């Protein structure tokens, strides 16, 4: 009997909850497809750092489970309240509370199971699409194949089923407390608008707007961000979002009481009262929806920024097909050249040196004059904290100013398609990271560069193109001098670059690393004293004289893990002794995908959850609004006018949380974009990618809105 009744009730309610059903199916499909990346054996075999993707997607799944659990709990309680009169009738005819509870739970389990089955079917399709996108982004071939991993299936089912069972379990307690009187009057109580202390509450609206404005100002002006400040602003922002809706409903009510001019224009009074009532009774839900929209927009915007980074920066970061570093200035790279000739189609190779003259003028200046980090190396009274600089200097191998001859510099520029640089007599140039130049501007007057005869050279300009400056061609900066000036300097280290015809073969980087690491180990063993400090496999800094006899092995392992830590701008930069661009770019893109995919995953699910709540709320309430619109028809409103009123009502309800989230999210996106530019060096327009995310999400928004509008009109006619 109960099973038959449950099935009948599900069929009867299908129209009202179709949006919810389809959303749960889509969320299941999305969850299954992204979980595939966690359990895919093929993906794990690609890179050693596959664990990064697993961890990030696992964290994303955790947050998604929380919000999906909230959605299910909200919908289960919402459906319970909307059907309260029905359950009251069940009690009147003699059904027990336990029987009604079992009936309701079976209905929801049936609905959830159907959504899960449909979602898993869609998930197989989504899986192939997602894997194709993933392999395309890391520049690897993908062949369509079905991958039904047991772990992926169990994780998806556990997350989905756990959310459902938890929500239903919590609702059982409400069945125990229900009585006929409360059930028969619950809807009327829910819609009651108690206009108490509205004059006081309305001031929450300008206070919320003021806090948002102050938040924006602090965001772009405050520089000493720490965990306490961040937590304060996050808590304040969340509270402000919720208080905003309390103030908004109170302001509208006060406006109507005072008979503002807008209430006398057409349908103004009807819409204002309707909107105020809905906002007041749904203020917590509206606040939650705003937070969801905000997180969805920000997550997707940042994901687009990472995608822009990988498309713009990587080629400039590693402009040469192959580049090999060796700390021995006398090293000839013959072994590496032999491997290249055997393994790849080589167009051109070039061996050159980076020079130093024992000075550290530029490095010393940058430590204290970088706009963002300079204060870290100053005392409280503004004087230079030299001990801290010395400690940092000990941890970088590039602890002298780095120089390159003009002929070598132009040869390298020609290899990567850049125009040559001309230096007049008595001139030099500076090539540095654009990020660093943006922090310093023109700083040539802060130090002196001397020519062969001791005369002072003048700066001819700055160049900021991608030039392998993560430790190969200097760390952050490189001083370009006429070749004759190099006679007064000492070779610092040796470099070799190669230009290949076509893509580098697989395994080339491994073979070159084996040669290079052996040479480095030998050099370190012979001249350990030249290295002030070495970082071992445990990440500990050890003075050279205190190193054990197996220094070479420790240093070899360290090189294998990451090599050198460089960068006078206090940004950690990894410098690989051997760079093979075609091998590194897929690895870096994989790491970026490990950040992009979870962010977009969270954004998409959060958006669907928010839209579902909006749509189901309106579609379910449309039956109650039927009488109100019938009254409008009786007093002379035509069908077109009523349709316009419905459109305005839905637009206000839909756009309010989305617009509020867009204002806050746009501000944060611009801030993130500026810092993203600084930390990555990529010219990423944060506001532009925020608008891209908005365009994408408002496309989905429009679909939900159209479905809701059509369903609402049909229900009230």
C-alpha positions as CSV (number, residue, x, y, z in Angstrom):
1,X,0.0,0.0,0.0
2,X,2.7,2.5,1.0
3,X,4.8,1.7,-2.0
4,X,1.9,2.2,-4.4
5,X,1.0,5.5,-2.7
6,X,4.7,6.7,-2.7
7,X,4.9,5.9,-6.4
8,X,1.7,7.8,-7.1
9,X,2.8,10.8,-5.1
10,X,6.1,10.9,-7.0
11,X,4.3,10.9,-10.3
12,X,2.0,13.6,-9.1
13,X,4.8,15.9,-7.9
14,X,7.0,15.3,-10.9
15,X,6.0,18.5,-12.5
16,X,6.9,20.6,-9.5
17,X,10.2,19.0,-8.8
18,X,11.4,18.2,-12.3
19,X,14.1,21.0,-12.0
20,X,15.3,19.5,-8.8
21,X,15.4,16.0,-10.3
22,X,17.3,17.0,-13.3
23,X,19.8,19.1,-11.2
24,X,20.5,16.1,-9.0
25,X,21.1,14.0,-12.0
26,X,23.5,16.6,-13.5
27,X,25.3,16.9,-10.2
28,X,25.7,13.1,-10.0
29,X,27.0,13.1,-13.5
30,X,29.5,15.9,-12.8
31,X,30.6,14.3,-9.5
32,X,31.2,11.0,-11.2
33,X,33.1,12.5,-14.1
34,X,35.4,14.5,-11.9
35,X,35.9,11.6,-9.5
36,X,37.2,9.7,-12.5
37,X,40.3,11.9,-12.5
38,X,40.9,10.8,-8.9
39,X,40.8,7.1,-9.6
40,X,41.9,7.0,-13.2
41,X,44.9,4.7,-13.6
42,X,45.8,6.3,-16.9
43,X,45.9,9.8,-15.4
44,X,48.1,8.5,-12.5
45,X,50.6,7.0,-14.9
46,X,51.1,10.4,-16.6
47,X,53.0,12.3,-14.0
48,X,54.7,11.6,-10.6
49,X,52.7,14.5,-9.1
50,X,49.3,12.9,-9.8
51,X,48.6,13.0,-6.1
52,X,48.1,16.8,-6.4
53,X,45.1,16.3,-8.6
54,X,43.7,13.7,-6.3
55,X,44.1,15.8,-3.2
56,X,42.6,19.0,-4.8
57,X,39.6,17.2,-6.3
58,X,39.1,15.3,-3.0
59,X,38.9,18.7,-1.2
60,X,36.5,20.0,-3.9
61,X,34.4,16.9,-3.5
62,X,34.3,17.5,0.3
63,X,32.9,21.0,-0.1
64,X,30.5,19.9,-2.8
65,X,29.2,17.1,-0.6
66,X,28.5,19.7,2.1
67,X,26.5,21.9,-0.3
68,X,24.7,19.0,-1.9
69,X,23.7,17.8,1.5
70,X,22.4,21.3,2.3
71,X,20.4,21.2,-1.0
72,X,18.9,17.8,-0.3
73,X,18.0,18.8,3.3
74,X,16.5,22.1,2.1
75,X,14.5,20.4,-0.6
76,X,13.3,17.6,1.7
77,X,12.1,20.1,4.3
78,X,10.7,22.4,1.6
79,X,8.6,19.6,0.1
80,X,7.5,18.5,3.6
81,X,6.3,22.0,4.4
82,X,4.5,22.4,1.1
83,X,2.7,19.1,1.6
84,X,1.9,19.8,5.2
85,X,-1.9,20.0,4.6
86,X,-1.8,16.7,2.7
87,X,0.0,15.1,5.7
88,X,-2.6,16.7,8.0
89,X,-5.4,15.0,6.0
90,X,-3.5,11.7,6.3
91,X,-3.6,12.1,10.1
92,X,-7.3,13.0,10.0
93,X,-8.1,9.7,8.2
94,X,-6.2,7.7,10.7
95,X,-2.7,7.2,9.4
96,X,0.0,7.0,12.0
97,X,3.0,9.4,12.1
98,X,5.4,6.5,11.5
99,X,3.5,5.5,8.4
100,X,3.5,9.0,7.1
101,X,7.2,9.2,7.8
102,X,7.9,6.0,6.0
103,X,5.8,7.1,3.0
104,X,7.6,10.4,2.7
105,X,11.0,8.7,3.0
106,X,10.1,6.2,0.3
107,X,9.0,9.0,-2.0
108,X,12.3,10.8,-1.6
109,X,14.4,7.7,-1.9
110,X,12.6,6.8,-5.0
111,X,13.1,10.3,-6.4
112,X,16.8,10.2,-5.4
113,X,17.5,6.8,-6.8
114,X,15.9,7.7,-10.1
115,X,18.1,10.9,-10.3
116,X,21.2,8.8,-9.4
117,X,20.5,6.3,-12.2
118,X,19.9,9.0,-14.8
119,X,23.0,10.9,-13.5
120,X,25.3,7.9,-13.8
121,X,24.1,7.4,-17.4
122,X,24.9,11.1,-18.1
123,X,28.1,10.7,-16.1
124,X,29.5,8.2,-18.7
125,X,29.1,10.9,-21.4
126,X,30.4,13.7,-19.1
127,X,33.4,11.5,-18.3
128,X,34.5,11.3,-21.9
129,X,34.1,15.0,-22.5
130,X,36.0,15.9,-19.3
131,X,38.8,13.5,-20.1
132,X,39.1,14.8,-23.7
133,X,39.3,18.3,-22.3
134,X,41.9,17.3,-19.7
135,X,44.2,15.5,-22.2
136,X,43.9,18.4,-24.6
137,X,45.0,20.9,-22.0
138,X,48.1,18.9,-21.1
139,X,48.8,18.4,-24.8
140,X,48.5,14.6,-24.8
141,X,46.5,12.3,-27.1
142,X,43.2,10.9,-25.8
143,X,41.4,7.9,-27.1
144,X,37.7,7.5,-26.1
145,X,37.3,4.5,-23.8
146,X,34.9,3.6,-21.0
147,X,36.6,3.7,-17.6
148,X,34.3,2.4,-14.9
149,X,36.5,2.3,-11.8
150,X,35.0,0.6,-8.8
151,X,36.5,3.2,-6.5
152,X,34.9,6.0,-8.5
153,X,31.5,4.4,-8.5
154,X,31.6,3.7,-4.7
155,X,32.8,7.2,-3.9
156,X,30.1,8.8,-6.0
157,X,27.4,6.5,-4.6
158,X,28.6,7.1,-1.0
159,X,28.7,10.8,-1.3
160,X,25.2,10.9,-2.9
161,X,23.6,8.3,-0.7
162,X,25.1,9.8,2.5
163,X,23.7,13.2,1.7
164,X,20.2,11.8,1.1
165,X,20.1,9.5,4.1
166,X,21.4,12.3,6.4
167,X,18.7,14.7,5.2
168,X,15.9,12.2,5.5
169,X,17.1,11.2,9.0
170,X,17.0,14.8,10.2
171,X,13.4,15.2,8.8
172,X,12.2,12.2,10.8
173,X,12.4,14.2,13.9
174,X,10.0,16.8,12.5
175,X,7.4,14.0,11.8
176,X,7.5,13.1,15.5
177,X,6.6,16.6,16.6
178,X,3.9,17.4,14.0
179,X,0.2,17.7,14.9
180,X,-2.9,18.3,12.8
181,X,-3.3,22.0,13.7
182,X,0.2,23.0,12.8
183,X,0.1,21.0,9.6
184,X,-3.1,22.5,8.4
185,X,-1.9,26.1,9.1
186,X,1.8,25.8,8.3
187,X,1.7,27.4,4.9
188,X,-0.2,30.4,6.1
189,X,2.2,30.8,9.0
190,X,5.2,30.6,6.7
191,X,3.9,33.4,4.5
192,X,3.0,35.7,7.4
193,X,5.0,38.9,7.4
194,X,5.5,40.3,10.9
195,X,6.3,43.9,10.4
196,X,8.0,44.5,13.8
197,X,10.8,47.1,14.3
198,X,11.1,47.6,10.6
199,X,12.2,51.3,11.1
200,X,15.2,50.0,13.0
201,X,16.0,47.0,10.8
202,X,16.0,49.1,7.6
203,X,19.3,50.7,8.7
204,X,20.9,47.4,8.2
205,X,20.7,48.0,4.4
206,X,22.9,51.1,4.3
207,X,25.2,49.6,6.9
208,X,25.7,46.5,4.7
209,X,26.4,48.7,1.7
210,X,28.9,50.7,3.8
211,X,30.7,47.6,4.9
212,X,30.9,46.3,1.3
213,X,32.4,49.7,0.3
214,X,34.9,49.7,3.1
215,X,35.8,46.1,2.2
216,X,36.6,47.2,-1.4
217,X,38.7,50.0,-0.2
218,X,40.7,47.9,2.3
219,X,41.1,45.2,-0.4
220,X,43.1,47.5,-2.7
221,X,44.9,49.6,-0.1
222,X,45.7,47.4,2.9
223,X,49.0,45.5,2.4
224,X,49.6,43.7,5.7
225,X,47.2,40.8,5.2
226,X,47.5,38.1,7.8
227,X,45.2,35.2,8.9
228,X,43.4,37.3,11.5
229,X,42.6,40.1,9.1
230,X,41.4,37.7,6.4
231,X,39.2,35.7,8.8
232,X,37.7,39.0,10.1
233,X,36.8,40.2,6.6
234,X,35.4,36.8,5.6
235,X,33.2,36.6,8.6
236,X,32.2,40.2,8.3
237,X,31.4,39.7,4.6
238,X,29.2,36.7,5.2
239,X,27.3,38.3,8.0
240,X,26.8,41.4,5.8
241,X,25.3,39.4,3.0
242,X,22.7,37.9,5.4
243,X,22.0,41.2,7.1
244,X,21.6,42.9,3.7
245,X,18.4,41.0,3.0
246,X,16.9,41.7,6.5
247,X,17.6,45.4,5.8
248,X,16.2,45.2,2.2
249,X,12.9,43.7,3.2
250,X,12.5,46.2,6.1
251,X,13.3,49.2,3.8
252,X,10.7,48.1,1.2
253,X,8.1,47.6,4.0
254,X,8.8,51.1,5.4
255,X,8.7,52.5,1.9
256,X,5.3,51.1,1.3
257,X,4.1,52.3,4.7
258,X,5.2,55.8,3.9
259,X,3.4,55.5,0.5
260,X,6.4,56.1,-1.7
261,X,5.7,57.3,-5.2
262,X,6.5,54.0,-6.8
263,X,3.6,52.2,-5.3
264,X,1.1,54.3,-7.3
265,X,2.6,53.3,-10.7
266,X,0.8,50.3,-12.2
267,X,1.7,47.1,-10.4
268,X,4.2,48.7,-8.1
269,X,2.3,48.1,-4.8
270,X,1.6,44.4,-5.7
271,X,5.2,43.7,-6.7
272,X,6.8,45.5,-3.8
273,X,4.6,43.8,-1.2
274,X,5.2,40.5,-2.9
275,X,9.0,40.9,-3.1
276,X,9.2,42.2,0.5
277,X,7.2,39.2,1.8
278,X,9.4,36.7,-0.1
279,X,12.7,38.3,1.0
280,X,11.6,38.5,4.6
281,X,10.5,34.9,4.8
282,X,13.5,33.7,2.7
283,X,16.2,36.0,3.9
284,X,18.5,33.1,5.1
285,X,18.0,31.3,1.9
286,X,18.6,34.4,-0.2
287,X,21.8,35.0,1.8
288,X,23.0,31.5,1.2
289,X,22.2,31.7,-2.5
290,X,24.2,34.9,-2.7
291,X,27.2,33.2,-1.1
292,X,26.8,30.3,-3.5
293,X,26.7,32.6,-6.5
294,X,29.7,34.4,-5.2
295,X,31.8,31.3,-4.8
296,X,30.7,30.0,-8.1
297,X,31.7,33.1,-10.0
298,X,35.0,33.5,-8.2
299,X,35.9,29.9,-8.6
300,X,35.3,29.9,-12.3
301,X,37.0,33.3,-12.7
302,X,40.2,32.1,-11.1
303,X,40.0,28.9,-13.1
304,X,40.0,31.0,-16.3
305,X,42.9,33.0,-15.0
306,X,45.0,29.8,-14.5
307,X,44.0,28.8,-18.1
308,X,45.2,32.1,-19.4
309,X,48.4,31.7,-17.4
310,X,49.2,28.4,-19.0
311,X,48.5,29.7,-22.5
312,X,50.4,33.0,-22.2
313,X,53.3,32.4,-19.8
314,X,54.8,29.0,-20.4
315,X,56.3,29.7,-23.8
316,X,57.9,32.8,-22.4
317,X,59.0,31.1,-19.2
318,X,60.9,28.4,-21.2
319,X,61.6,30.0,-24.6
320,X,64.2,27.4,-25.6
321,X,63.5,23.9,-26.7
322,X,66.3,22.5,-24.5
323,X,68.4,24.3,-21.9
324,X,71.1,22.8,-19.6
325,X,72.8,24.5,-16.7
326,X,76.1,23.5,-15.2
327,X,77.9,25.2,-12.3
328,X,81.3,24.5,-13.8
329,X,82.2,27.4,-16.2
330,X,84.6,25.1,-18.0
331,X,82.1,22.4,-18.8
332,X,81.9,21.8,-22.6
333,X,78.5,19.9,-22.8
334,X,79.9,17.4,-25.2
335,X,78.0,14.5,-23.6
336,X,74.7,16.5,-23.8
337,X,75.3,17.5,-27.4
338,X,76.0,13.8,-28.3
339,X,72.7,12.8,-26.7
340,X,70.8,15.5,-28.6
341,X,72.3,14.5,-31.9
342,X,71.3,10.9,-31.3
343,X,67.8,11.4,-29.9
344,X,66.4,14.5,-31.6
345,X,66.5,16.5,-34.9
346,X,68.6,19.5,-33.9
347,X,68.5,22.7,-35.8
348,X,71.0,24.7,-33.7
349,X,72.9,24.5,-30.5
350,X,74.7,27.3,-28.6
351,X,77.1,27.1,-25.5
352,X,77.7,30.3,-23.6
353,X,78.5,31.7,-20.1
354,X,77.0,33.9,-17.5
355,X,79.6,36.2,-15.8
356,X,80.1,37.8,-12.5
357,X,82.5,40.4,-11.1
358,X,82.2,39.7,-7.4
359,X,79.7,42.5,-6.9
360,X,76.1,42.3,-5.7
361,X,74.8,45.8,-6.4
362,X,71.5,45.0,-8.2
363,X,70.6,42.1,-5.8
364,X,71.2,44.3,-2.8
365,X,69.1,47.1,-4.2
366,X,66.2,44.8,-5.1
367,X,66.0,43.4,-1.7
368,X,65.0,46.7,-0.2
369,X,63.3,48.5,-3.1
370,X,60.7,46.1,-4.3
371,X,57.4,47.7,-3.7
372,X,55.7,44.5,-2.5
373,X,58.6,42.8,-0.6
374,X,61.1,45.4,0.2
375,X,59.8,46.1,3.7
376,X,60.6,42.5,4.6
377,X,64.3,43.3,4.5
378,X,64.1,46.6,6.5
379,X,64.2,47.1,10.3
380,X,61.4,48.9,12.1
381,X,63.3,52.2,11.9
382,X,63.7,51.8,8.1
383,X,67.3,50.8,8.1
384,X,68.6,47.8,6.1
385,X,68.4,44.4,7.8
386,X,71.7,43.2,6.5
387,X,71.8,39.9,8.5
388,X,68.4,38.9,7.0
389,X,69.7,39.7,3.5
390,X,72.9,37.7,4.1
391,X,70.9,34.7,5.3
392,X,68.8,34.8,2.1
393,X,71.8,35.3,0.0
394,X,73.3,32.1,1.4
395,X,70.3,30.1,0.2
396,X,70.6,31.0,-3.5
397,X,73.3,30.0,-5.9
398,X,73.0,33.2,-7.9
399,X,74.4,35.4,-5.1
400,X,76.4,37.7,-7.4
401,X,75.1,40.1,-10.1
402,X,74.8,38.2,-13.4
403,X,76.2,39.5,-16.6
404,X,76.0,38.4,-20.3
405,X,77.9,39.6,-23.3
406,X,76.0,41.5,-26.0
407,X,76.9,39.0,-28.8
408,X,75.7,36.0,-26.8
409,X,72.6,37.9,-25.8
410,X,71.7,38.8,-29.4
411,X,72.4,35.2,-30.5
412,X,69.9,33.9,-28.0
413,X,67.4,36.5,-29.0
414,X,67.7,35.5,-32.6
415,X,67.1,31.8,-31.6
416,X,63.7,32.7,-30.1
417,X,62.6,35.2,-32.7
418,X,63.4,38.5,-31.0
419,X,64.9,41.5,-32.5
420,X,68.6,42.2,-31.7
421,X,69.6,44.9,-29.2
422,X,72.1,47.6,-30.2
423,X,74.3,49.2,-27.6
424,X,76.3,52.3,-28.2
425,X,79.7,53.0,-26.9
426,X,79.7,53.2,-23.1
427,X,76.2,51.7,-22.7
428,X,74.7,48.6,-21.1
429,X,71.1,47.1,-20.9
430,X,69.1,45.2,-18.3
431,X,67.0,42.2,-19.1
432,X,64.7,41.3,-16.2
433,X,61.4,39.8,-15.4
434,X,58.5,42.1,-16.2
435,X,57.1,41.4,-12.7
436,X,60.3,42.8,-11.2
437,X,60.4,45.8,-13.5
438,X,56.8,46.6,-12.5
439,X,58.0,46.7,-8.9
440,X,61.0,48.9,-9.4
441,X,60.7,51.0,-12.5
442,X,63.9,52.7,-13.6
443,X,66.6,51.9,-11.1
444,X,69.8,52.3,-13.2
445,X,71.0,55.3,-11.1
446,X,71.1,53.2,-8.0
447,X,74.3,51.4,-9.0
448,X,77.3,51.8,-11.3
449,X,78.5,49.5,-14.1
450,X,82.1,50.1,-15.2
451,X,83.6,49.5,-18.6
452,X,86.9,47.8,-19.4
453,X,88.8,51.0,-18.7
454,X,86.9,51.8,-15.5
455,X,84.6,54.3,-17.1
456,X,81.0,54.4,-16.0
457,X,78.5,52.9,-18.4
458,X,75.0,54.4,-19.0
459,X,71.8,52.3,-19.1
460,X,70.5,52.1,-22.7
461,X,67.1,50.5,-21.6
462,X,65.2,47.6,-20.1
463,X,64.0,44.4,-21.8
464,X,61.3,42.2,-20.3
465,X,60.6,39.4,-22.8
466,X,60.6,35.8,-21.7
467,X,64.2,34.8,-21.4
468,X,64.6,31.8,-19.1
469,X,65.4,33.8,-16.0
470,X,64.4,31.3,-13.3
471,X,68.0,30.7,-12.6
472,X,69.4,29.9,-16.0
473,X,69.9,33.4,-17.5
474,X,70.2,35.0,-14.2
475,X,67.7,35.0,-11.3
476,X,65.2,37.8,-12.0
477,X,67.7,40.1,-13.8
478,X,70.6,40.0,-16.3
479,X,73.0,42.9,-17.1
480,X,73.9,43.0,-20.8
481,X,77.4,44.6,-21.4
482,X,79.6,44.9,-24.5
483,X,81.8,41.9,-25.0
484,X,84.9,43.9,-24.3
485,X,83.7,44.5,-20.7
486,X,83.6,40.7,-20.0
487,X,87.4,40.7,-19.9
488,X,87.2,42.3,-16.5
489,X,84.9,39.5,-15.2
490,X,84.9,35.8,-14.3
491,X,82.7,33.2,-15.9
492,X,80.0,32.3,-13.3
493,X,78.5,29.2,-14.8
494,X,77.9,27.6,-18.2
495,X,74.7,27.2,-20.2
496,X,73.8,25.3,-23.3
497,X,70.6,25.8,-25.4
498,X,69.3,23.9,-28.4
499,X,66.6,24.6,-31.0
500,X,64.9,21.4,-32.3
501,X,63.0,20.7,-35.5
502,X,59.8,19.4,-34.2
503,X,58.8,18.0,-30.8
504,X,61.3,16.7,-28.4
505,X,61.2,12.9,-28.2
506,X,60.0,11.1,-25.0
507,X,62.8,10.3,-22.6
508,X,65.1,13.1,-23.8
509,X,64.9,15.0,-20.5
510,X,65.7,11.8,-18.5
511,X,68.8,11.1,-20.5
512,X,70.1,14.6,-20.3
513,X,69.4,14.8,-16.5
514,X,71.4,11.6,-15.9
515,X,74.4,13.2,-17.6
516,X,74.0,16.6,-15.9
517,X,73.3,15.4,-12.4
518,X,76.4,13.3,-12.6
519,X,78.5,16.3,-13.6
520,X,77.0,18.5,-10.9
521,X,77.6,15.8,-8.2
522,X,81.3,15.7,-9.3
523,X,81.6,19.5,-9.2
524,X,80.0,19.8,-5.8
525,X,82.2,17.1,-4.4
526,X,85.4,18.8,-5.7
527,X,84.5,22.4,-4.8
528,X,81.9,22.2,-2.1
529,X,83.4,25.2,-0.4
530,X,82.2,27.5,-3.3
531,X,78.6,26.7,-2.3
532,X,77.9,28.6,0.9
533,X,74.9,26.5,1.7
534,X,73.3,23.4,0.3
535,X,69.7,22.2,0.9
536,X,69.5,18.5,1.5
537,X,66.7,16.0,0.9
538,X,65.0,17.0,4.1
539,X,64.8,20.6,3.1
540,X,67.4,21.6,5.7
541,X,70.1,24.2,5.1
542,X,73.5,22.9,5.9
543,X,76.8,24.8,5.9
544,X,79.3,23.5,3.3
545,X,82.0,22.7,5.9
546,X,79.5,20.7,7.9
547,X,78.4,18.5,5.1
548,X,78.9,14.7,5.4
549,X,80.9,12.7,3.0
550,X,78.0,11.8,0.9
551,X,77.3,15.4,0.0
552,X,77.1,14.5,-3.7
553,X,74.2,12.1,-3.1
554,X,72.3,14.6,-1.0
555,X,72.7,17.3,-3.5
556,X,71.9,14.9,-6.3
557,X,68.7,14.0,-4.7
558,X,67.9,17.6,-4.1
559,X,68.5,18.5,-7.7
560,X,66.3,15.6,-8.7
561,X,63.5,17.0,-6.6
562,X,63.7,20.6,-7.6
563,X,67.2,21.8,-8.0
564,X,67.9,25.4,-7.0
565,X,65.8,28.0,-5.2
566,X,66.4,31.5,-6.6
567,X,64.8,34.9,-6.9
568,X,65.7,38.2,-5.3
569,X,62.1,39.2,-5.3
570,X,61.4,36.7,-2.6
571,X,59.2,34.6,-4.8
572,X,60.2,31.0,-4.8
573,X,61.3,29.9,-8.2
574,X,62.3,26.4,-9.2
575,X,65.2,26.2,-11.6
576,X,65.7,22.8,-13.2
577,X,69.2,22.0,-14.2
578,X,67.8,20.5,-17.4
579,X,64.9,22.1,-19.2
580,X,63.2,20.3,-22.0
581,X,60.2,22.4,-22.8
582,X,58.1,19.7,-24.4
583,X,58.5,17.6,-21.2
584,X,58.0,20.4,-18.7
585,X,54.9,22.2,-20.2
586,X,52.6,19.1,-19.9
587,X,53.7,18.7,-16.2
588,X,53.1,22.3,-15.4
589,X,49.8,22.3,-17.2
590,X,48.9,19.2,-15.2
591,X,49.6,21.1,-12.0
592,X,47.5,24.0,-13.2
593,X,44.7,21.7,-14.2
594,X,44.9,20.4,-10.6
595,X,43.8,23.9,-9.5
596,X,41.6,24.8,-12.5
597,X,39.4,21.7,-12.5
598,X,38.4,21.7,-8.8
599,X,37.6,25.5,-8.9
600,X,35.4,25.1,-12.0
601,X,33.9,21.9,-10.5
602,X,32.9,23.8,-7.3
603,X,31.6,26.8,-9.3
604,X,29.4,24.7,-11.6
605,X,27.8,22.6,-8.8
606,X,27.3,25.6,-6.6
607,X,25.6,27.4,-9.4
608,X,23.3,24.5,-10.1
609,X,22.4,24.2,-6.4
610,X,21.5,27.9,-6.2
611,X,19.4,27.9,-9.4
612,X,17.6,24.8,-8.3
613,X,16.5,26.4,-5.0
614,X,15.3,29.5,-6.8
615,X,13.4,27.5,-9.4
616,X,11.7,25.0,-7.2
617,X,10.8,27.7,-4.7
618,X,8.9,29.7,-7.3
619,X,7.3,26.7,-9.1
620,X,6.0,25.3,-5.9
621,X,4.6,28.6,-4.7
622,X,2.9,29.3,-8.0
623,X,-0.1,27.2,-7.0
624,X,-0.6,29.5,-4.0
625,X,-0.2,32.6,-6.2
626,X,-2.9,31.4,-8.5
627,X,-5.6,33.1,-6.4
628,X,-3.7,36.4,-6.3
629,X,-3.3,36.5,-10.1
630,X,-6.9,35.5,-10.5
631,X,-7.9,38.5,-8.5
632,X,-5.7,40.7,-10.7
633,X,-7.5,39.3,-13.7
634,X,-10.9,40.1,-12.2
635,X,-10.0,43.7,-11.5
636,X,-9.1,44.3,-15.1
637,X,-5.5,43.1,-15.8
638,X,-5.1,41.4,-19.2
639,X,-3.1,38.3,-19.9
640,X,-0.2,40.3,-21.3
641,X,-0.1,42.5,-18.2
642,X,-0.2,39.5,-15.9
643,X,2.6,37.9,-17.8
644,X,4.6,41.1,-17.4
645,X,4.0,41.1,-13.7
646,X,5.1,37.4,-13.4
647,X,8.2,38.3,-15.4
648,X,9.0,41.3,-13.1
649,X,8.4,39.2,-10.0
650,X,10.6,36.4,-11.1
651,X,13.3,38.7,-12.4
652,X,13.5,40.6,-9.1
653,X,13.7,37.3,-7.1
654,X,16.3,35.8,-9.5
655,X,18.5,38.8,-10.1
656,X,18.7,40.1,-6.5
657,X,21.1,37.4,-5.2
658,X,22.9,37.2,-8.5
659,X,23.5,40.9,-8.8
660,X,24.6,41.3,-5.2
661,X,27.0,38.4,-5.7
662,X,28.3,40.0,-8.9
663,X,29.1,43.3,-7.2
664,X,31.1,41.6,-4.4
665,X,32.6,39.0,-6.7
666,X,33.6,41.6,-9.3
667,X,35.5,43.6,-6.7
668,X,37.3,40.5,-5.4
669,X,38.0,39.2,-8.9
670,X,39.8,42.5,-9.8
671,X,41.9,42.3,-6.7
672,X,42.8,38.6,-7.4
673,X,43.6,39.5,-11.0
674,X,46.0,42.2,-9.9
675,X,47.8,39.9,-7.5
676,X,47.7,37.1,-10.0
677,X,49.5,39.4,-12.5
678,X,52.1,40.2,-9.9
679,X,52.8,36.7,-8.7
680,X,52.8,35.0,-12.1
681,X,53.9,37.8,-14.5
682,X,50.9,37.0,-16.8
683,X,48.8,39.9,-18.0
684,X,45.5,38.6,-16.9
685,X,42.5,40.9,-16.8
686,X,40.7,39.6,-13.8
687,X,37.6,41.7,-14.5
688,X,37.5,40.3,-18.1
689,X,37.5,36.6,-16.9
690,X,35.0,37.5,-14.3
691,X,32.7,38.7,-17.0
692,X,33.4,35.6,-19.0
693,X,32.4,33.5,-16.0
694,X,29.3,35.7,-15.6
695,X,28.4,35.3,-19.2
696,X,28.7,31.5,-18.9
697,X,26.7,31.3,-15.7
698,X,24.1,33.7,-16.8
699,X,23.6,31.5,-19.8
700,X,22.7,28.7,-17.4
701,X,20.8,31.2,-15.4
702,X,18.7,32.1,-18.4
703,X,17.8,28.5,-19.0
704,X,16.6,28.0,-15.4
705,X,14.7,31.3,-15.5
706,X,12.9,30.4,-18.8
707,X,11.9,27.0,-17.5
708,X,10.6,28.7,-14.2
709,X,8.7,31.4,-16.1
710,X,7.0,29.0,-18.4
711,X,6.1,26.7,-15.5
712,X,4.9,29.5,-13.3
713,X,2.6,30.9,-16.1
714,X,1.1,27.5,-16.7
715,X,0.5,27.0,-13.0
716,X,-1.3,30.3,-12.4
717,X,-3.5,30.2,-15.5
